[in-house]
Amino acid sequence: MSKHPIRRIGLILLLAFLLPALFFSAYELTNLSQQEEVLEDIYDQQLETVLYSVNSYAQDLVGSWRQKVYQNLQNGLETGGQEFIGKHPGVSGLLLMDSVEVSQFLWMDGGRWDSSSMTEAHWRPALQAKQEAFEKFYAYRENGFPKIAPFAFSPDSQQVMLGFLLPEKVEWVDFCGILIDVSDFVDSWLSPKLDATGNENFEMSLVDEASASCLFPPSGEPPATEVEASDYLWLFPKLKIAIHNSAGSIGEVVKRRFRWNLGMLLVMDAILILALWTVFRSIRKELRLSELKSEFVSNVSHEIRTPLALIRMFAETLEMNRVPTEEKKHEYYQIISQETRRLSGVVGKILNFSKMDKGKRVYHRKELALRELMNQTLYAYNFHLKQKGFTWTVEHADGPDTIFGDEDAISEVLINLLDNAVKYSEDNKELTFRTISQPGKIGFSVSDHGIGISLENQHSVFDQFFRVPTQGVHNVKGTGLGLSIVRQIVEDHGGSVAVASELGKGSTFTCWFPLKSEKSTG
């Protein structure tokens, strides 16, 4: 069979389906990587947004307190100040001053803290250290921006003062500092926000790095999962807020998603390649079968045309009385008879193959002595073999040789093998026929010293229409069905067939059948 159509089909499948699919896969793979990077960037931005929202909440909360302090002080400095402290958990005191220079001040607490811990010796040096920052407060207020700044006065970091300028002076007070107990502030004001921010995928934590204590969650232990993002609270610089991914780190999530998408892409490519390979093999098989059938038709036409031509020629010669002697007439009759048998053999082979191919061949089984069957068949072909110039030997194995089978079918197997040996023998016209025995089975073999069969073709010699692609083989007449029929008949009798061959040295075909004692006759 020419390989060019197969190559063209393979190239078409490659260019039309496989290469575009592989290019698309490579493109998608690149896109996957880029998409995962974009996803990770978006995720990081979302985490930063969450942290920003918590910081903004704290900033807005204290900003609203600034306005409330201003309103309460208008009802009287001490009265309004104590009222504010009482209504706001986490606020432990207020520091009221006339200006940054502090020429006049008033300290108030809610009675929950020791006011002696908040003496002038604590807050005055801290305010003076941030003199430049406080001077900018006036510029912020003029521009409508309520600047709030933190001051850590408490040595144990449990209290922080948040200072700011009032919108306008109340009596002599222009600056106010709110003293906040950090732990109470977190429990009362930040915990609800952190609870609302967390969800099934994220957990929040808030840690005081100065005291190495966890203020949120209430259990006092931060989540064991990896921190995805963190930031310090603007108003409480020693408090660090963190976001934990309860489903694993975003890097792991992205990697899992990338591996999953990559795996699915590879599986789809593998399925496509397998499908294309299956289609290619099917097409190649169909093309091969089509070519074999074409060769079969050509060979059968030749097999039928040649004997018909001879029969017609000699019949016409006899009909016109152009044969001079009786001896010559007998020779012509003999040729006509021989070609008729040959033609009947070709037709019979085709009909038998057709029946077996459709599963309609019926076997008439009975007990057969294999050695005797071989002797009878060879006796019938004695003249044919001698006429072709062949010599042969027969070797029989000892032991049981009874099988249960169809006599005509088994004879056909031997005749097909014999015919094959005759066709493909060249100068060395020696044949060997053997019966061979093994426990539970018996068989026969036919050996020749002909052209032989290459190893790569030995597995195909029993296929339908197959003919060995050896130089000069097409000069040998045949249908390509003989060995296919041999295998089918042998297997239908519960046996097996094998070939052993070497190029230039000949071939041996062996058929095995179960002995009658091993095969039910039912």
N, C-alpha and C positions, 0 to 999 in steps of 0.2 A: 504493500500500500504506500502511495506517495505521502510523504510527510508534510508537503507544502500546504495542503488544506488545513491540516491540524495546526500547523504553525500559524497560519493566518487566523484561524479561529481563536487560538490562544492569545495572539497579539490583539485581536479585537476585544476579547474579554478583558485583557489586561488594560488596554487603553480606555475602553468604554466604562468599565466598572471598578476594577481594582485600584488603578492609579488615582482616579478622582477620589475614591473612598479614603485612600491612604493620605492624600493631600489634605482632604477635609479633616481627617483625624489629627494630622499634624497641626493644622490651623486651629482646630478646637482645643488641642492640647496647649498651644500657646495662649489661646484665649482663656482657658481654664486658669492658667498660672496668673495671667493679668487680672482676671476676675477675682481670684482669691486675694491678690494684693489689694485690689480696690475694696473688697469686702472687709479686709482687715483694717484698712485705713478708715472706712466708714464706721466700723465697730469702735475703733479707738476714739474717733470723734464723738460718737454717742456716749462713750464712757466719760470723756471730758465734759460733755454737756450735763451728764448726771452730777458730776462733781461740782460743776459750775452752779447747777440749780440748788444744791445744798448750801453752797457758800452764799448764793444770792438770797436764799431764804433767811439765813442767819443775819446777813447784812440788812435786809428789809425789816426783820423783826426788831433789831436794835434801832434801826432808823425810825420805826414807829414809836419806840420808847422815847426817843429824843423829843418827838412831838408831844407825847403824853407828859413828860417831865415839865416841858415848857408850859403846858396848860395847867398842870397841878400847882406849879409854883406861883401862878397868878392868883391862887386862892390863899397865899401865904407861904413863906419859904418853908418854915418848919412843918406846918400842917400839910401842905401839899407834898413835901418830900416824904414824910412818914406815910402818907396815904399811898404814894407810888410804891414805896418799898413793901408795904403790906399786901398790895395786890399782884405783885410780880414775883413768883417763886424763883429762887436763884439769885435775886438781887439782895445783897446784904448791907448796902450802904450807899450814901450819896456824898460827893464832895462838891461844894458850891464855892466858886471863886469869882472875884471881880475881874481878874485879867490874868494873863500869863505871868505877870510880875508878882502876883499874889500879895497884894497889900491888905486884902480882906478876904476871909474864907469862913466857911461853916461846914462842919462834918456831922453827918447824921447816920445812925444805923438802926436796924430793925430789932435790936435787942437779942439777936441770935448769935452775934459775934462779939468778941472782945474788942471794944473800940480802942483799947490801948495798943492793939496791934496795928492800928491805922493812925499812927501819930504823924505829926508834921515831918518828923525825921525820916519817915518812909517815903512820902509822896513828893516832898519838895525837891530832893536831889534828882528824882526821876523826871519831874517836869522840867527842871533846869537842863537836864541832859538832852531833852528834845525841844530846846528853845526854838531852834530854827524851824522845826516841823510845826510847832504851834503857831509861829508867826504866819505860816502859809494858810492856817485855818481861816484867817480873816479874808484872804484872797478867795478861798473856796466859797465862803459864805456870800461874798459880794457877787459871785458868779452863779449863785443858786445851787451850789453843790454842798450837801451836808456831810462834810468830812468827819469820819469817826476813826480814832486811833487807839490801839491797845497799849496798856502799860502793865507789866507784871510787877506787882509790889510784894506779893506774899513770897517769902523765901521758899515755901514748900510747893509753890506753883498752883495751889488750889484756889487762889483768888486772882482775878485779873480785873484791872480798871479800864473801862472804855471811856475815853474822853472826847468831848465835842463842844462846839460853841452853840449856844441857844440861838434860835432864829432872831430873837431880839433880847435885849437886856430885860430882866425882871428885877425891879428895884436896882440893886447894885450888882446882881449876879449876871455874868456874861458867859462863864465857862462852867460846865458840869462834868463830873466824872461818876460813872455808875460802877460800883464795886460788885463784881459777879463771882459767886461761888461756882466754879467750873462744873463740878459733879452735879449739883442741883440744876444748873442751867441745861446740861445735857439731858438729864432725866425728865425735866419738865417741858422743855421746848424742842430739843433736837431729836429725841428718840422717836416721837410720832412721825416726824418727817423721814427719818432713816427707815422706819418700819414701812412707810408708804412707798419709799423709793425702791426697796428691795423687792424681789419677786422670786418665782420658781427657778430662775436661771442665775440670779445675782443675789449676793448677800453683802451687807454693809458692815463696816467696823470703824470704830473711832478710838484711837489710842493716844494717851497722854505720854509723849516721849520723855518728858522731864521726869515723871515718876514711874515710867514703864508700866502703867496700869491701863487696862482696857475699860473704857467707859461705855462702849456699846459693842456688841449686844449686852443685855442685862446680866447674862451669865458670867461676864467678866473674862471670857476667853474668846479671842478672835476666831473666825472660821479657819479650819485647817486647810482649805483649798487655796490655790495659788492666787496672789494678788494681781489683778489685771491692770488696775490704775489706782493712783493715789495722789493726794494733794493736801497741803496744810490749809486749815481754815484761816480766812483772811483776818478775822477779828481775834482769833486765838492761835497764834503762830506755833505754839507747842503741841497743838492737837492735830493729829494726822488722820484724815478720813481715807478709807480704802474700799475698793470694790473687789469682791471675790466672785469668781465664776464657779458656781456650784456644778456646772456641767463639764468642768475642765477648762484649761487655758484656751484662749482664742486661737493660739498657735496650734494646739492639738486639734481643736474643732476644725480649723481650716485644713489642716493636714489630713484629717479623717475624710472630710468632704472631698478634698483633692484626690485622695487615693480611691475613694468610692467612684467618683466621676471617671477617673483614669481607668479603673478596673472595668466599668461598664463600657467605656469606649473601646478598650482592648477586646472585651468579649464580643462586642458588635463586629469589630474588625475580623476576629477569628471566625465568627459565624459567617460573615460575608465571604472570607477566603475559602472556608469549607464549602459553602454553597457554590461558589464559582468553580472550585475544583471538582465538585460533584457534577455540575453542568458540563464542564470540560470533558470529564471522563465519559459521561453519557454520550455526548456528541461524538467523541473520538470512537467510542464503541459502536455507535450507530453508523458512523462513516466506514469503520472497518467492516462491519457486517454488510453494509451496502456494497462495498467493493468486493467482499468475498462472494456475495450473492451474484454480482455481475460476473466475476470469474467463474462461478459455478455454472451460470447459464451458458457462458462461452464454452466451458469444458464439456458440459453435457451436450451442447449443440454439436461439438466436434465428435464426441463419443457416439452420438446417434447418426450424424451425417456420414461418417466414414463407413460403418458397416452397411448402411442403406445404399451408399454409392456402389460398394462392391457387389452387394446382392443384386442391384439393378443391372450393373454392367454384365455380370456373368449370366443373369437370367435372360437378358436380351440376346446375348451371344448364343445361348442354348436355344432360345426361341427361334432364331433365324437360321438354325442348323449350320452354323459356321464352325462347329467343332469337328475336326477331322477324324478323331479316334475315340473309341469307348473309354480308353484310359484317361484321355483328356477330359471327357465328360464327367467321369467319376471324380477327377480332381476338382472340377468346377462345382460339382454337387457338394463335395466335401467343404469347399471354401464357403459356399452359401450357407451350409448347415452351421459351420463354425461361426460365421458372422451373425447368424440368427441367434445362436446361443449367447454370443457376446452382447447383442442388442437386448435380448431378454434379460441378461444379467444387469445391464445398466438400468433398464426400466424397473426391474424388480428391486434394485438397490434404492432407487428414488421412492418407490411406493412404500418400501419397508421403513425408510427414513421418515416419510410423511406420517405413517401410522405411529411410529414411536414418538415423533415430535408432538403429536396430538394425544399421546397416551392411549391409542386405540389398538395397538398391536396385541394380539392374543397368542399366548404360548400354550402349546399342548405338551405338558410336561409328563415325563415318564422316566423310569430308571434307565440310565445310559452307562455303558462301559466306555470310559474316555479313551483308553488305548485302542479299543476296537474301532471307535468312531474315527480316530485319527488315521488308522490304517485304511479304512474304507474311503475316506476323503482323499488321501494321497493316491490310492489306487485309481480313483476316478480321474485324478489330474495327472496321472503318470504320463500319458501321451502328450499332454499340453506342456509339461515341464521338459520332456525330452526334445520336443520340437523346438523349444526355446534354447536348447543347449545346456540345460542345467543338470547338475548331479546333486544328489542329496543323501543324507544319512538320517536314520531314525534311531533314537535312543529312548528306551522305556524304563521307567523306574518300577521297582517292585512294590508290592503292597496293594491295598484296596484302591479301586479306581472308579467305583460306582457313584455317579452323581444323579441328581433329580433335575431334569431339564428338558428343553425342547430340542429335539434332534436336529431339525432343520436350522434353528437359530444358532446352535453351537457349531454346526458345520459351516454356517455362514461366517462366523467369527474366524474359524481356521482358514477358510477360503480367502477372506479379505486380507488376512495377514500374509498368506501365501502370495496373493496377487500383488500386495505391496512390496514384498521381497523381490519378486520377479521384476517389477517396474523399475526399482531403484538400484538394481545390481548392474554393474557395468562389465568389466572384463572378467572378474572373479565370480563365476556362476556356481558357487557352492552354497548349498542350504543345509541347515541342520534343524530337525524337528525332534523335540524331546517331550516326554511326559515327566513331570517332577512331582515329588510327594513331600508333604510336611504333615505333622500331626493335625488331624481334623480337616485337611484340605488336600486337593490335588489340582494340578494345573498342567498346561502345556506351553511350550515356548517355540518361537520361530526365529531363527538366526540367519542373517545374511552377511555378505562381505561387500556391501554396496557403498553408496556415497556417504552414509551416516547422517546424523542429525546433530546440530550444534546444541550446546547445553541451554542456551537462551530460548531455543525453539521447542525443546522437549516437553515443556509444560503446556504447549499449545497444540501439539499434534493431534490430540483427541477432540479439539474444538470443531464445531460445524464449519464446513467449507474451507478449513485451513489447509494450506499447502505450503510445505517448507520452501522459503524463498532462496533456493540454491540455484546457482547458475546452471541453466539447461533444464531446470525442473519443468518448465512450461512446455518443453518438447515431449514430456511424458504425459500420456493420456490419463485422465482421472477426473473424478467429480469433487474430490475433497470431502466425501461423506464416509468413506470406508472405515477409517479409524474411529470416527464419531459413532458409527453404528456398532462397532466392536465394543466400545466402552459401555454404550447403553445396554446392549444385550448381556454383557458380563455382569453389570451392576444389577440388572433386573433379575439375574439368577443368584444374587447375594454374593457375588464375587468381586474381584478387583483386577485391574490391568495396569501394567507398568512397562516402561521402556528404558533400556540401557543402550547408549549409543555413543559413538565417537566419530568425528568427521574423518572421512577417508578410510575408515576401518570397518564400517558396518553397524548393524543394529540388531538388538534382540528384544522382541516383544513377548511378554509373559502374561498369561491369563490364569487366575486362580479361581477355583470353585469349591464350595464346601462339599465334603463327602456326604453321601446319603444319610449316614448314621448321625450326622450333625445337623441335618436339614429336615424339617418336617415335610412330609409329603401331602399334608392337608392343604 
